[in-house]
Amino acid sequence: MECYRVIVIKLAKGESISVLPRNPDHVNLTSYEGVHQNGGTGGAYLAEAFDT
């Protein structure tokens, strides 16, 4: 059985995907609220996790 995680990344206005780390394990996760209430600076959160 494998576990999959769906990570949502919200970039700040004017940012592009080039600012993302090459290794997905280096993405700093926060909460949904933290990403959407932090004044537009962006962030990432775990949206879903499931087993197959």
Rosetta blueprint (number, residue, H / E / L):
1 M L
2 E L
3 C E
4 Y E
5 R E
6 V E
7 I E
8 V E
9 I E
10 K E
11 L L
12 A L
13 K L
14 G L
15 E L
16 S L
17 I H
18 S H
19 V H
20 L L
21 P L
22 R L
23 N L
24 P H
25 D H
26 H H
27 V L
28 N L
29 L E
30 T E
31 S L
32 Y H
33 E H
34 G H
35 V H
36 H H
37 Q L
38 N L
39 G L
40 G L
41 T L
42 G L
43 G E
44 A E
45 Y E
46 L E
47 A E
48 E E
49 A E
50 F E
51 D E
52 T L
